[in-house]
Structure formats: structure tokens, C-alpha cells
Amino acid sequence: MYQTTSTNSIASLDSYINKACKYTPLTLIEETELANDWVANKNQFSSDRIVLTHLRFVVYIASKYKGYNLPLADLIQEGNIGILKAIQKYNPSFISKSGSKARFATFAVFYIRAEIHDFVIANSKIVKMATTKAQRKLFFNLRQFKAHSGHFSLEEVNELAEMLNVKPSDVTEMENRIYNYDCSFDLPLSDGDAVLSPAEFLSTHLDDVDVNFELDQNQAAISKLLHKNLSNLDERKKDIIYSRWFAKEKSTFLSLANKYQVSVERVRQLEKNVIIKLKLQMTS
């Protein structure tokens, strides 16, 4: 899970939000002209202007997901990916449900939320929380319907299932997933009240010298190979991987982007490429 954002990261985030809010919102006429220019002529200036004036909109939507204990900077970054996808598919001739022409924000909000939803689900807990369409719908709606601290009653389960068009069993299962905390498989023994971890209920091989020796050898070999492959990386890539995966206080994409004076997306690409390369090296 993510750790608390550092002071420098907070300052950088505040600076980004302030800059995003300085762009003057477009009028309907201005937006339509720019969108037509982008669709007809692929004028990058027009596309960029539309996106830049909606960055504050991304910040607004991302801030709604702060309750999931994820860095706002990363939530905003995911939202920015969504808005970039939206501008590629937007056409000013689209008609909204009300029958009027759809503004870009109305069209883009679905792409922004989709990217943020994927990020929240992927990082909210160790075990995947939502994989089906029904589970995703429940994941983002269950909390707001819960008006008390106890479990849902049978009547509440049926009411919510009907409202969201899902099965009652899906409601019960998602409630258990959300409100059961992740538990370490091998929690350390406590000096106070008894705290049992799942590992304590399993038989061990502490007296099996051969098994333990083989496990130690394999673990040592894997660790040695990993560190060898990491040592072959250049300093920037090495720092990104250690900061994102091994550091006690993990860095955000934004803080690393500021450190190396590159875009957040570039940091993301570097991390992804290194991980793919490491996986290939470890399995070859």
C-alpha cells in the first residue's frame, strides 16, 4: 500500500493544482471551434488548449477518490490519462442525453473516472477487489449507501441489489471484501493480547533440515539474481525502482518526475519497462 506523501511532493502537487486552475475555462463557442479544428485538421494546439483548460476538472474528479487512501498526485495522473484518451475520441457533434451538443467535460468524465477506477481497484488492497462489472459497480457505490457501522440487513441487501441491478449475493460478497482488512500472512507474535496470523494455523517444516536448506538456497539465489540485474541498471532507473518498490516511504510518480525533470508519464514508462525486463531476466 502507499505511504504518506512527502512534504516536497505535497508542495509540488499544490503547485501543479495552482497552475491547472489558472487556465481560463472555454466558452461553448470557443470549445466548439477548437474541437472542430482538432477533428478536421488534427491541429495539436487546439487539442492541447482543450485539455489544458480541463485539468482543473480532472483535479476535481480525482479529489473525490481521496477516501481510498491513495496519493492525490497519482489519482490526478490517472485522470489525466483518461482525458488524453477522451480528446482522441471526442467530436463536437456528439449529442448528450438532454438532446443538446455534448460539452467536452460531459464526454470526458467517463474516461477520467474509468482510469481512476482501474487505479483504485488495482491498489486498494492486496487481493483484487473487483473484477466483474457488477463488482466494480458495487465497489464504488457501497460505502455511500451504508448509513451505519454494522452489516447490511437482508432487506438492505435486497434493496441495494435491486437499485444497482445486481444479485443480492454480489452485494454480500463485496461488503465482506471491502470491510475485511488485509491481514499479513505471517504477523509477528505479540507480547500483549494474542494476535494470530494465518501462518500460525499451518504446519511448518522447521525440523525438516533438507527442506529448509533447499528453500534458503533458492531464496538466496533469487535474491542474488535480482540484485545483480538491478545493479546493471543506470542510476535513474535504479532509483525509480528502489523508490517505488523497496523504499520504506514509497515515492509517487510526480515526485520522481520533479526530481529528474521529466514528465510523469515518462517515469511510468521507465518503471514499466524495467519491470518487464527484470521479469524476463528472472525467468530466462
VODRENSE-134915 format. One line per field, with one value per residue (C-alpha): x, y, z; residue in one letter. Coordinates in pm, 1 decimal. Layout:
BEGIN
east (X, ...)
north (Y, ...)
up (Z, ...)
keza (A, ...)
This chain:
BEGIN
east (0.0, 102.4, 269.7, 213.2, 320.0, 639.2, 647.0, 819.6, 556.7, 277.2, 440.7, 478.5, 117.4, -5.7, 199.9, 51.0, -305.4, -248.8, -119.1, -408.2, -659.7, -503.8, -627.8, -944.5, -1243.8, -1359.1, -1694.9, -1915.3, -1826.7, -1451.4, -1461.2, -1660.8, -1421.8, -1116.6, -1277.3, -1374.6, -1019.6, -881.5, -1120.1, -1084.3, -719.3, -560.4, -425.5, -233.2, -260.1, -640.3, -627.7, -379.6, -589.0, -898.5, -706.1, -523.1, -842.4, -992.1, -704.3, -887.9, -1181.6, -952.6, -829.3, -1189.8, -1285.6, -964.9, -1020.2, -1344.2, -1139.9, -908.0, -1102.8, -933.8, -603.0, -411.4, -189.2, -389.9, -97.9, -129.7, -509.4, -473.9, -218.9, -458.3, -732.6, -500.5, -450.9, -828.4, -867.3, -597.0, -789.0, -1110.2, -975.4, -873.9, -1235.6, -1427.9, -1635.1, -1826.1, -2121.3, -2192.7, -2537.7, -2595.0, -2891.1, -3067.9, -3062.0, -2805.5, -2447.4, -2223.9, -1955.0, -1611.0, -1632.0, -1955.1, -1788.4, -1450.9, -1579.9, -1639.3, -1280.6, -1138.4, -1336.6, -1257.3, -881.7, -912.7, -1140.0, -887.7, -611.1, -811.7, -917.0, -562.3, -412.0, -682.3, -596.2, -355.3, -633.1, -819.6, -1143.2, -1348.8, -1307.1, -1659.9, -1883.8, -2122.1, -1835.8, -1694.3, -2036.5, -2072.6, -1718.4, -1777.5, -2135.1, -2144.7, -1991.2, -2235.9, -2536.0, -2400.2, -2557.4, -2445.8, -2138.3, -2292.0, -2353.0, -2637.4, -2967.9, -3135.2, -3381.9, -3098.6, -2911.9, -3218.2, -3293.4, -2938.3, -2924.2, -3243.2, -3121.8, -2790.4, -2932.3, -2702.1, -2755.5, -2803.3, -2513.4, -2290.8, -2378.9, -2294.9, -1968.0, -1848.8, -1943.0, -1722.9, -1436.9, -1444.5, -1485.5, -1246.9, -896.6, -592.6, -403.7, -37.6, 17.0, 296.7, 224.3, 490.2, 393.3, 255.9, 362.3, 12.8, -314.3, -289.4, -278.7, -290.5, -190.0, -295.3, 55.2, 19.1, -259.0, -42.0, 206.6, 569.9, 888.7, 1114.1, 1251.3, 1294.5, 1657.4, 1665.9, 1357.2, 1473.3, 1818.7, 1672.3, 1432.0, 1711.6, 1931.8, 1656.5, 1566.8, 1931.1, 1978.5, 1667.5, 1770.9, 2124.4, 1997.9, 1753.1, 2017.0, 2258.7, 2002.9, 1915.8, 2282.2, 2308.7, 2050.7, 2153.6, 2127.9, 1797.8, 1617.5, 1766.8, 1649.4, 1297.6, 1262.2, 1403.1, 1192.8, 873.1, 916.2, 1177.5, 1182.4, 1001.4, 828.0, 745.6, 773.0, 492.0, 528.0, 501.7, 784.7, 1017.4, 917.8, 1010.4, 1337.3, 1451.6, 1280.5, 1076.7, 705.2, 509.4, 425.4, 798.1, 857.6, 569.9, 717.9, 1063.8, 922.8, 710.8, 999.8, 1236.5, 982.0, 920.1, 1294.7, 1350.7, 1075.2, 1230.3, 1573.7, 1442.6, 1259.4, 1512.3)
north (0.0, 359.1, 559.3, 921.8, 1171.9, 1364.4, 1741.0, 1804.2, 1600.7, 1797.1, 2126.0, 2004.2, 1888.0, 2224.9, 2399.5, 2175.4, 2234.8, 2610.6, 2605.9, 2387.7, 2630.1, 2929.2, 2817.0, 3009.0, 2782.9, 2784.7, 2915.3, 2682.1, 2869.2, 2859.9, 2490.6, 2404.4, 2596.0, 2429.6, 2085.2, 2128.2, 2238.0, 1933.2, 1687.4, 1834.8, 1939.8, 1749.7, 2081.1, 1988.0, 2340.9, 2314.6, 1974.1, 2094.0, 2401.6, 2192.7, 1951.6, 2224.5, 2414.3, 2092.4, 1998.3, 2159.7, 1931.1, 1627.9, 1756.2, 1799.6, 1443.5, 1289.7, 1464.4, 1269.2, 949.4, 1063.2, 843.3, 535.3, 635.2, 676.3, 974.6, 1252.9, 1311.3, 960.5, 984.7, 1306.8, 1143.7, 858.1, 1111.8, 1294.1, 971.0, 947.0, 1298.9, 1234.9, 927.8, 1128.8, 1405.1, 1141.1, 1026.1, 1349.1, 1506.9, 1835.2, 1692.0, 1437.9, 1478.2, 1443.6, 1266.5, 1601.7, 1641.2, 1925.5, 1910.2, 1738.5, 1957.9, 1801.6, 1770.0, 1570.4, 1336.0, 1311.1, 1239.9, 873.8, 825.2, 1009.9, 801.5, 477.3, 530.5, 634.6, 338.9, 94.7, 251.9, 247.6, -114.1, -224.1, -50.9, -56.0, -396.5, -684.5, -910.7, -783.2, -626.6, -609.6, -795.8, -818.6, -530.7, -592.6, -594.0, -267.6, -103.0, -219.0, -121.0, 246.1, 266.1, 50.2, 298.7, 579.9, 355.1, 238.2, 459.3, 251.5, 62.3, -285.7, -525.7, -475.9, -633.0, -875.2, -601.5, -354.4, -613.5, -679.8, -307.9, -224.9, -522.2, -404.8, -44.1, -136.3, -425.0, -688.3, -1011.6, -995.8, -1240.9, -990.3, -722.4, -950.8, -1067.0, -712.6, -593.0, -864.2, -779.2, -407.5, -419.0, -705.9, -567.9, -718.9, -936.5, -1022.9, -1394.7, -1403.8, -1137.5, -1126.8, -1263.3, -1002.6, -958.6, -841.4, -996.2, -1298.5, -1197.6, -1495.5, -1479.8, -1731.6, -1877.4, -1992.9, -2232.5, -2418.3, -2692.0, -2589.8, -2757.5, -2608.4, -2952.3, -3054.6, -2956.7, -3068.6, -2870.3, -2557.6, -2575.7, -2605.0, -2316.6, -2096.4, -2177.5, -2098.0, -1775.2, -1669.1, -1746.4, -1546.9, -1252.8, -1256.7, -1265.2, -981.5, -756.1, -839.0, -738.4, -422.5, -326.7, -330.9, -52.4, 308.0, 527.1, 689.3, 363.0, 207.3, 497.4, 483.9, 111.4, 137.5, 446.3, 289.7, -68.4, -101.2, 226.6, 245.7, 564.7, 499.0, 786.9, 898.7, 934.0, 1310.7, 1340.0, 1133.8, 1333.6, 1654.5, 1502.9, 1407.1, 1693.9, 1464.2, 1403.1, 1179.4, 954.2, 913.8, 790.7, 547.2, 415.6, 373.1, 178.4, -43.2, -117.1, -207.2, -440.7, -619.1, -653.6, -785.2, -1043.6, -1171.1, -1189.8, -1372.0, -1636.1, -1691.4)
up (0.0, -46.6, 226.5, 329.9, 64.5, 148.5, 209.9, -124.5, -306.6, -138.5, -239.5, -598.2, -603.3, -472.8, -740.7, -1011.5, -893.1, -882.2, -1240.1, -1356.3, -1208.0, -1386.9, -1727.8, -1815.9, -1891.9, -2253.2, -2365.6, -2568.4, -2889.7, -2818.5, -2730.2, -3042.4, -3269.8, -3116.8, -3129.5, -3494.6, -3576.0, -3395.5, -3562.6, -3912.7, -3918.1, -3627.5, -3500.9, -3187.8, -3049.8, -3042.4, -2876.7, -2613.2, -2533.5, -2469.1, -2245.3, -2051.0, -1971.5, -1830.1, -1599.4, -1307.9, -1391.2, -1357.0, -1019.5, -905.8, -1001.3, -859.1, -524.3, -487.0, -451.3, -169.6, 71.3, -74.6, 91.6, -234.6, -323.8, -486.9, -725.1, -866.8, -885.2, -1086.2, -1313.3, -1388.1, -1457.0, -1696.5, -1889.0, -1915.2, -2050.6, -2312.1, -2426.4, -2433.6, -2661.2, -2915.1, -2944.7, -2888.0, -3161.2, -3106.9, -3298.3, -3023.2, -2869.9, -2495.2, -2332.6, -2298.7, -2677.4, -2682.2, -2804.5, -2550.3, -2393.5, -2370.5, -1990.0, -2020.3, -2267.5, -2092.0, -1741.2, -1828.2, -1948.2, -1647.0, -1399.2, -1582.0, -1547.4, -1181.8, -1107.3, -1254.8, -1047.0, -722.2, -768.2, -854.4, -549.4, -282.7, -135.9, -182.5, -311.7, -618.1, -501.3, -819.0, -1144.9, -1289.4, -1399.2, -1107.4, -856.3, -991.5, -966.3, -605.5, -508.6, -587.9, -456.5, -144.7, 100.5, 25.9, 96.4, 431.9, 697.4, 998.2, 1114.4, 1118.0, 832.2, 587.2, 686.0, 443.3, 349.6, 278.9, 70.6, -145.4, -180.8, -289.1, -527.9, -697.9, -714.6, -879.9, -1084.0, -933.4, -738.1, -357.0, -325.0, -509.3, -252.6, 41.1, -115.0, -193.5, 155.3, 304.0, 67.4, 145.3, 520.6, 592.5, 640.5, 471.1, 716.9, 690.4, 636.4, 894.1, 1157.2, 1432.2, 1773.5, 2012.9, 2375.9, 2464.2, 2358.8, 2134.8, 1769.5, 1537.4, 1175.5, 906.8, 906.1, 1267.8, 1170.9, 920.6, 986.7, 946.0, 829.7, 1096.7, 1182.0, 820.0, 762.3, 398.5, 303.5, 485.3, 331.4, -19.5, 42.7, 177.6, -119.5, -369.0, -193.4, -178.1, -547.5, -645.6, -427.5, -567.3, -925.9, -860.7, -707.5, -987.7, -1251.0, -1057.5, -1031.1, -1411.8, -1442.9, -1487.0, -1176.6, -1273.4, -1342.6, -1031.3, -816.1, -962.4, -889.8, -537.1, -461.7, -592.3, -466.3, -193.6, -0.1, 333.5, 220.6, -143.0, -390.3, -619.8, -995.4, -954.3, -700.9, -921.5, -1230.0, -1049.7, -931.2, -1282.3, -1467.0, -1690.9, -1737.7, -1502.6, -1796.4, -1868.8, -1513.4, -1552.1, -1879.2, -1727.8, -1432.6, -1657.9, -1896.6, -1612.3, -1451.9, -1782.6, -1836.9, -1483.1, -1521.8, -1844.1, -1684.0, -1379.1, -1583.9, -1858.9)
keza (M, Y, Q, T, T, S, T, N, S, I, A, S, L, D, S, Y, I, N, K, A, C, K, Y, T, P, L, T, L, I, E, E, T, E, L, A, N, D, W, V, A, N, K, N, Q, F, S, S, D, R, I, V, L, T, H, L, R, F, V, V, Y, I, A, S, K, Y, K, G, Y, N, L, P, L, A, D, L, I, Q, E, G, N, I, G, I, L, K, A, I, Q, K, Y, N, P, S, F, I, S, K, S, G, S, K, A, R, F, A, T, F, A, V, F, Y, I, R, A, E, I, H, D, F, V, I, A, N, S, K, I, V, K, M, A, T, T, K, A, Q, R, K, L, F, F, N, L, R, Q, F, K, A, H, S, G, H, F, S, L, E, E, V, N, E, L, A, E, M, L, N, V, K, P, S, D, V, T, E, M, E, N, R, I, Y, N, Y, D, C, S, F, D, L, P, L, S, D, G, D, A, V, L, S, P, A, E, F, L, S, T, H, L, D, D, V, D, V, N, F, E, L, D, Q, N, Q, A, A, I, S, K, L, L, H, K, N, L, S, N, L, D, E, R, K, K, D, I, I, Y, S, R, W, F, A, K, E, K, S, T, F, L, S, L, A, N, K, Y, Q, V, S, V, E, R, V, R, Q, L, E, K, N, V, I, I, K, L, K, L, Q, M, T, S)
